[in-house]
Each structure stands twice: as structure tokens, then as C-alpha cells.
Amino acid sequence: MLESFLRFLELGFYHILNFDSYDHILFVIIISVSFIFKDWKRLLILISIFSLGHTLSLLLGLYNVLNLNVNITEWLIPLTIFFMALYNIFTAGKFSRRPYFSYVVVLFFGLIHGLGFANAFEQLVGSNESTLLSVIEFAIGIELGQCIVVLFVLVLSFISQSIFRFSNRDWVLVMSSIILGFILPLIFMGPLFS
């Protein structure tokens, strides 16, 4: 039992912190980049909503309730990052009066990200392991991995804004533009165009 918990916890943790497949890291960065340390509670809620969406779609995929072509899913994932980066660019430095809109969008994007891993996850669950329990353990690992990325982004944000005197608006614009540059090739040379 403990061995299974640690295995799926580690899988979830490294699912986020995998530099070979860095789309999750980019998505967590793009969500986090406009926040500062004092906003940590709101950011934690947002990241947890993403994990919830990821977990729900993983379960829906594993139980064959929702299936999407892998190539389409693999194309939609960078598209979610693209739209979040554009959102950041167009709203940089502006106070958001609709935080619930962000929650709904991040939940929906979490659903897309979870579908991308449902097929692979099914191969990892042994016949004597509970699928639901394994997904929950995996989700805890994802949440921990995301917290590491969030902490890293908040520290970089603090350094850039306090030591290098970037405004929050400039910081968000620069980071979102860099991520946009990383993600465009994945959209236009992704599996749908191969």
C-alpha cells in the first residue's frame, strides 16, 4: 500500500517536473507569472483547480467516459498555454474583476491536460491496484510538483521586481512572450501537422 502510494506520488511529481515534456511546467508558469507572494492563497486555489480538472479528465478517460484522439489532445495542450499567454499579455498590469472566469478557464484547460495522459496512465496501474486510489495518489504528486514550480516562479518574480525593478506588468509581458515563443513551434509542428 505505501509502496503503491509512493510510486504514484512520484509519478505525479515527475509528470509535472519532466523537462522532456515541459508543457505542464510552461502551463504552471503561465498561470503563476502574474502573481506575487502576497497572492499565494489565490494562486494555490488556481493551481489546485487545474489539478482537479486534470484528475477529473484522467478518471473520465480511464473509465472510458470521455475519449479524445491522442493527436488532437497533444495539439490542444500547447494551445491552452498559448491562450493563457495571450490572456496574460492583454491583461498585464490590469486588475481582474472576474477571478471566477480564471477558475473556469483553468479547470477546462486542466481537463484537456488530463486527457493527454489517460492512455499512458492506464498502462501504469496494475491489476491489483485501485484505479481511483492510484489517480488520487498521482494527483497529490502533481500538486506537489506544481507547488515547486509556483515557488520558483514567485521567487523569480520577487527578484525581478525588487532587485531588478521590473514592474509587474513588464515581468508578465516578458515571461508570457518567452513562453509564447516556446509554445508556437509545438502548435504548428505538433502531431496534427506531422
C-alpha positions as CSV (number, residue, x, y, z in Angstrom):
1,M,0.0,0.0,0.0
2,L,2.7,2.5,1.0
3,E,4.9,1.4,-1.9
4,S,2.0,2.0,-4.3
5,F,1.3,5.4,-2.8
6,L,4.9,6.5,-3.1
7,R,5.1,5.2,-6.7
8,F,2.1,7.1,-7.9
9,L,3.1,10.2,-5.9
10,E,6.5,10.1,-7.5
11,L,4.9,9.6,-11.0
12,G,2.7,12.6,-10.4
13,F,5.5,14.7,-9.1
14,Y,7.7,13.9,-12.1
15,H,4.8,14.2,-14.5
16,I,4.9,17.9,-13.8
17,L,8.7,18.3,-13.4
18,N,9.6,16.4,-16.5
19,F,11.8,18.6,-18.7
20,D,11.5,16.3,-21.7
21,S,7.8,17.1,-21.8
22,Y,7.8,20.6,-20.5
23,D,4.2,21.6,-21.4
24,H,3.0,21.2,-17.8
25,I,5.8,23.3,-16.5
26,L,5.0,26.1,-19.0
27,F,1.3,26.0,-18.1
28,V,2.0,26.3,-14.4
29,I,4.5,29.1,-15.1
30,I,2.0,31.0,-17.3
31,I,-0.7,30.7,-14.6
32,S,1.7,31.8,-11.9
33,V,3.6,34.6,-13.6
34,S,1.2,37.4,-12.8
35,F,1.1,36.7,-9.0
36,I,3.3,37.8,-6.2
37,F,3.9,36.3,-2.8
38,K,1.0,38.1,-1.1
39,D,-1.4,36.4,-3.6
40,W,-0.3,32.9,-2.7
41,K,-3.7,31.7,-1.5
42,R,-5.5,32.7,-4.7
43,L,-2.7,31.2,-6.7
44,L,-2.8,28.0,-4.7
45,I,-6.6,27.8,-5.4
46,L,-6.0,28.3,-9.1
47,I,-3.3,25.6,-9.3
48,S,-5.5,23.2,-7.3
49,I,-8.4,23.8,-9.7
50,F,-6.0,22.9,-12.6
51,S,-5.1,19.7,-10.7
52,L,-8.8,19.0,-10.1
53,G,-9.6,19.3,-13.9
54,H,-6.5,17.2,-14.7
55,T,-7.7,14.5,-12.3
56,L,-11.3,14.5,-13.4
57,S,-10.4,14.1,-17.1
58,L,-7.9,11.4,-16.2
59,L,-10.6,9.5,-14.4
60,L,-13.1,10.1,-17.3
61,G,-10.5,8.8,-19.7
62,L,-9.6,5.8,-17.6
63,Y,-13.2,4.7,-17.2
64,N,-13.9,5.3,-21.0
65,V,-16.5,8.1,-20.3
66,L,-14.5,10.6,-22.4
67,N,-12.0,9.8,-25.0
68,L,-10.3,12.1,-27.4
69,N,-7.9,11.3,-30.2
70,V,-4.3,11.5,-28.8
71,N,-3.1,13.7,-31.6
72,I,-5.9,16.2,-31.0
73,T,-5.2,16.2,-27.3
74,E,-1.5,16.6,-27.8
75,W,-2.3,19.6,-30.1
76,L,-4.8,21.2,-27.7
77,I,-2.4,21.1,-24.7
78,P,0.1,23.7,-26.2
79,L,-3.0,25.7,-27.5
80,T,-4.1,26.1,-23.8
81,I,-0.7,27.5,-23.0
82,F,-0.9,29.8,-26.0
83,F,-4.3,31.2,-24.9
84,M,-3.2,31.7,-21.3
85,A,0.0,33.5,-22.5
86,L,-2.2,35.8,-24.7
87,Y,-4.5,36.4,-21.8
88,N,-1.6,37.4,-19.7
89,I,-0.2,39.7,-22.4
90,F,-3.5,41.5,-22.9
91,T,-4.3,41.8,-19.2
92,A,-0.8,42.5,-17.8
93,G,-1.0,45.1,-15.1
94,K,-4.7,45.3,-15.1
95,F,-6.8,44.3,-12.1
96,S,-9.0,41.4,-12.8
97,R,-12.6,41.9,-11.6
98,R,-13.6,38.4,-12.7
99,P,-11.4,35.9,-10.9
100,Y,-14.1,33.2,-11.3
101,F,-13.6,33.4,-15.0
102,S,-9.9,32.4,-14.5
103,Y,-11.1,29.5,-12.3
104,V,-13.4,28.2,-15.0
105,V,-10.8,28.5,-17.8
106,V,-8.1,26.8,-15.8
107,L,-10.5,24.0,-14.8
108,F,-11.3,23.5,-18.5
109,F,-7.7,23.6,-19.5
110,G,-6.9,21.1,-16.7
111,L,-9.5,18.8,-18.3
112,I,-7.6,18.9,-21.6
113,H,-4.2,18.3,-20.0
114,G,-5.5,15.3,-18.1
115,L,-6.9,13.7,-21.2
116,G,-3.5,13.8,-22.7
117,F,-2.2,11.3,-20.1
118,A,-5.2,8.9,-19.7
119,N,-3.9,6.3,-22.1
120,A,-0.4,6.2,-20.7
121,F,-1.7,6.1,-17.1
122,E,-3.9,3.1,-17.8
123,Q,-0.7,1.2,-18.6
124,L,0.8,2.1,-15.2
125,V,-2.0,0.8,-13.0
126,G,-1.5,-2.8,-12.0
127,S,-4.4,-5.3,-11.9
128,N,-4.2,-5.5,-8.1
129,E,-4.2,-1.7,-7.6
130,S,-7.3,0.6,-7.3
131,T,-7.6,2.9,-10.3
132,L,-9.3,5.6,-8.2
133,L,-6.8,5.4,-5.4
134,S,-3.9,5.5,-7.9
135,V,-5.3,8.6,-9.6
136,I,-5.6,10.3,-6.2
137,E,-2.1,9.5,-5.3
138,F,-0.9,10.7,-8.7
139,A,-2.9,13.9,-8.2
140,I,-1.1,14.6,-4.9
141,G,2.2,14.2,-6.7
142,I,1.0,16.6,-9.4
143,E,0.0,19.2,-6.8
144,L,3.4,18.9,-5.1
145,G,5.2,19.3,-8.4
146,Q,3.2,22.3,-9.3
147,C,3.9,23.9,-5.9
148,I,7.6,23.6,-6.6
149,V,7.2,25.4,-10.0
150,V,5.0,28.0,-8.4
151,L,7.5,28.7,-5.6
152,F,10.3,29.0,-8.2
153,V,8.2,31.5,-10.3
154,L,7.3,33.5,-7.2
155,V,10.9,33.8,-6.2
156,L,11.9,34.8,-9.7
157,S,9.1,37.4,-9.7
158,F,10.3,38.8,-6.4
159,I,13.9,39.0,-7.6
160,S,12.9,40.6,-10.9
161,Q,10.6,43.1,-9.3
162,S,12.5,44.1,-6.2
163,I,16.2,43.8,-7.2
164,F,16.0,44.5,-11.0
165,R,13.0,46.9,-10.6
166,F,10.8,45.3,-13.3
167,S,7.2,46.4,-13.0
168,N,4.7,43.6,-12.5
169,R,3.3,44.5,-16.0
170,D,6.7,44.2,-17.7
171,W,7.5,41.0,-15.9
172,V,4.3,39.4,-17.0
173,L,4.7,40.7,-20.6
174,V,8.3,39.4,-20.9
175,M,7.6,36.0,-19.3
176,S,4.4,35.4,-21.3
177,S,6.2,36.4,-24.5
178,I,9.0,34.0,-23.8
179,I,6.5,31.2,-23.2
180,L,4.6,32.1,-26.3
181,G,7.9,31.7,-28.2
182,F,8.4,28.2,-26.7
183,I,4.9,27.1,-27.4
184,L,4.3,28.3,-31.0
185,P,6.5,25.6,-32.6
186,L,4.6,22.9,-30.6
187,I,1.4,24.2,-32.0
188,F,2.4,24.5,-35.7
189,M,4.7,21.4,-35.8
190,G,2.7,19.3,-33.5
191,P,1.1,15.9,-34.2
192,L,-1.7,17.3,-36.3
193,F,0.8,18.8,-38.8
194,S,3.2,15.8,-38.9
